């Protein structure tokens, strides 16, 4: 192998630092190719176009000639496709690379089912009957797929035609929201109430109604809980402040492929409670930085909240797990895992 080409979807906070670290740590040359030249302000808070000027990259769009030039210059390289696999230009990249014997790796979420009701049903039917045909060549060309959805991605990806042997749970490695170092010791609470925070939108698939029911159930048992909800559109300084002010951050999504706001909380050393309807449950269970409850179950969530509110030593242990996870799931640490897997040594731990 002569080098690595990362065919990325777009400029995104959730992946940019990981790619930058991969470029820095790789023993081989790395080229970064963006399919789309966009920087989504909703998911790139704290970043600007200038952040992407520090690493060499190129935007291809649907310029097939540019794609072929890059392919011609990257014979014998590893091709990591982290863009929409239904895009014809990305399928073209994989077919050419596979035909000449290059290693092909897909880095992608499992199908996103964040819709309920009729729309959710139509989406599941699409994933079941249409999408498998549209990405048949992708499955045939790829040597493996890194699931950005962790363990949740396995069953969903298998339904698309991927064999279990080709699926490697990975998740996300996003950067911290704040640039300053955490003083975790200063975050301990002196409030009589147990402060619970929900981050992000209040769309139905986020399960906010489940959390509200759970809080009421716990309060009926005499548990002093203070619930606050905060959207993801806050300025960075305010978002960090509300995370640090909470005793625990809750994510109770019903069908989220990952859950980036939980990542943000853990990177601040904050313990979490999440549902098993979120891909990020993979990280929470692996690192011991929180509790995982069944999705859509307010009773189970209420018991978890009550347990944490009454056992502050438990919360302290979970916070210690979050502080460890903040190191292990940083882009700097995960880039080494990314390279190990992409370069074909996924069996070595």
Secondary structure as GFF3:
##gff-version 3
##sequence-region A 1 349
A	DSSP	beta_strand	3	8	.	.	.	ID=ss1
A	DSSP	alpha_helix	13	25	.	.	.	ID=ss2
A	DSSP	beta_strand	29	34	.	.	.	ID=ss3
A	DSSP	three_ten_helix	49	52	.	.	.	ID=ss4
A	DSSP	beta_strand	57	59	.	.	.	ID=ss5
A	DSSP	alpha_helix	64	73	.	.	.	ID=ss6
A	DSSP	beta_strand	78	82	.	.	.	ID=ss7
A	DSSP	alpha_helix	88	99	.	.	.	ID=ss8
A	DSSP	beta_strand	104	108	.	.	.	ID=ss9
A	DSSP	alpha_helix	117	125	.	.	.	ID=ss10
A	DSSP	pi_helix	126	130	.	.	.	ID=ss11
A	DSSP	alpha_helix	131	134	.	.	.	ID=ss12
A	DSSP	alpha_helix	136	141	.	.	.	ID=ss13
A	DSSP	beta_strand	144	147	.	.	.	ID=ss14
A	DSSP	alpha_helix	152	159	.	.	.	ID=ss15
A	DSSP	three_ten_helix	164	166	.	.	.	ID=ss16
A	DSSP	beta_strand	167	169	.	.	.	ID=ss17
A	DSSP	three_ten_helix	184	187	.	.	.	ID=ss18
A	DSSP	beta_strand	194	199	.	.	.	ID=ss19
A	DSSP	three_ten_helix	204	206	.	.	.	ID=ss20
A	DSSP	alpha_helix	208	220	.	.	.	ID=ss21
A	DSSP	beta_strand	225	230	.	.	.	ID=ss22
A	DSSP	alpha_helix	236	245	.	.	.	ID=ss23
A	DSSP	beta_strand	248	251	.	.	.	ID=ss24
A	DSSP	alpha_helix	260	267	.	.	.	ID=ss25
A	DSSP	beta_strand	272	275	.	.	.	ID=ss26
A	DSSP	alpha_helix	281	287	.	.	.	ID=ss27
A	DSSP	beta_strand	290	293	.	.	.	ID=ss28
A	DSSP	alpha_helix	298	310	.	.	.	ID=ss29
A	DSSP	alpha_helix	312	328	.	.	.	ID=ss30
A	DSSP	alpha_helix	331	342	.	.	.	ID=ss31
###
